[in-house]
Amino acid sequence: MSESGTPAGYRESALGTATMVAREHQHDAIRETLARGTLHQWAATQPNARPFQGRDIAWATALGNGTKVVVRHSRHGGALAALTGDLFLAPTRAPQELRTVLRLREAGVATPEMIAYVVYAAIGPFRRADVATALVDGVDLPRAWTTSPTPSARQPMIDAVAALLKSLAAVGAHHPDLNAKNMLIGTQAGAPRAWVLDVDRVTFGRANDPAIAKKNMMRLGSSLLKLGTAHGLDIREEDWQRLAAQAGVVVSPGKPVPVLR
């Protein structure tokens, strides 16, 4: 990490009242986008942009050098979202998110590389931020689940999700927003691989802490339950038990929904 706090391999630049931090080899391409407004505004206007719905719309597109990225505008969630919106105290969550991404990736957790973030002056001590991550080809866990209707078809996906959960626990990473929509199922070397998204709120505790593994599993189970109720996602008891066992977390048997002990 540099004396300015910018991680090795990244470069920081000031552009008027905005500050950008980008991968060295993507710095100029990101800088070019900011000549047309904010990074998120630029992404939304690209003719090939694809929208992804989350707290706000994120846009999948390509930089001028061909690098495929997903650009999102940072927003608060939870009960205070309507009040705080997209305003964060300086320097926003973006610098911490970059450090989190680097720590997770170094530990072998599958999460997309952060290409850049840009922080914009707003009101007084508050700032707004955009984040660009590398595009990973795949679909979210609910969509992948519905296209795999049999136990044999789902098993490789369960293997991938369990491996991701175990990798998070191994580094002591608690993801308080580990919902099914924040898990992407792609392929690597011809086999399914699960990627975790939106890690800006991840915190770290003791490596291999069973309590952290359980919290992550509980959060995922809560999300799957909501999706099952609202969208008819077919999560069978045996699927849930198999996932929990492979992730190393004990769940209560005989329950119609994922409930943890």
C-alpha positions, 0 to 999 in steps of 0.5 A, a space after each residue: 500500500 502506498 503512503 497515500 493509502 492507495 493499494 499497490 497496483 492502483 492509482 489515485 487522481 483528482 478530477 475537480 471535486 472528484 477523486 478516482 482510484 483505479 487499477 493502473 492498467 485501467 486508469 486512463 480508460 476510467 478517466 476518459 469516462 469522467 469527461 461525460 459526467 459521473 462514472 454511473 451516468 456514463 455507464 447508463 448511456 452506453 449503447 451496449 449497457 445491460 441493467 442489473 436491478 439492486 438497491 439501484 440499477 447497476 450497468 454492465 458495459 465495456 470501457 473504451 479499452 474493451 474491459 467489461 465492467 459492472 458500474 453501480 452507484 453506492 446507496 444505503 440500505 435498511 431502515 434509514 435508506 429513505 433518509 440517507 439515500 446515496 450520501 455517505 460521510 467522507 470518504 464513503 465505503 468505497 475505499 474500505 470495499 477495495 481493501 475488503 475485495 483485495 483481502 478476500 481475493 488474496 484469501 481465495 474467496 471468489 469475488 469480482 476484482 474492483 476496477 475503480 471507484 470514484 468519490 464525488 463531493 456532495 454537501 458538507 462532509 458528505 460524498 457520493 460514490 460509484 464503483 466499477 467491478 470486473 464483469 463475471 459471466 453468470 446468473 444469480 443463484 435463484 435464476 441458476 436454481 430454477 434452471 436446474 430442476 433435478 437433484 443431480 443437476 443442482 449438486 454441482 451448484 450446491 458444491 459451488 455455493 458450499 465452497 464459497 461459504 467455506 471460503 468466507 468462513 475460513 478468512 473470518 468474513 461476515 457478509 451481513 447482506 449475503 442474500 441469494 441475489 448477491 451470489 452469482 453462479 458462473 463457470 470456471 474450468 468447465 465447472 460451476 463456481 459461486 461468486 459473492 457480490 456487494 462486499 462493501 459491508 463485510 467485516 472480519 473476525 476470527 478465521 474459521 469461527 463457527 459463529 461467523 459461518 452460522 451467521 452467513 448461512 442464516 442470512 442466506 437461508 432467510 433470503 432463500 425463504 423469502 424467495 421461496 415464498 414470493 417466487 416459488 423457488 423450489 428449495 427442498 429440505 434435502 437440498 438445504 441439508 446437503 448445502 449446510 453439511 458441505 458448508 460445515 454448518 448444522 441445521 435443524 432437520 425436518 423443517 419446511 424452511 431453512 432454520 438453523 440451530 
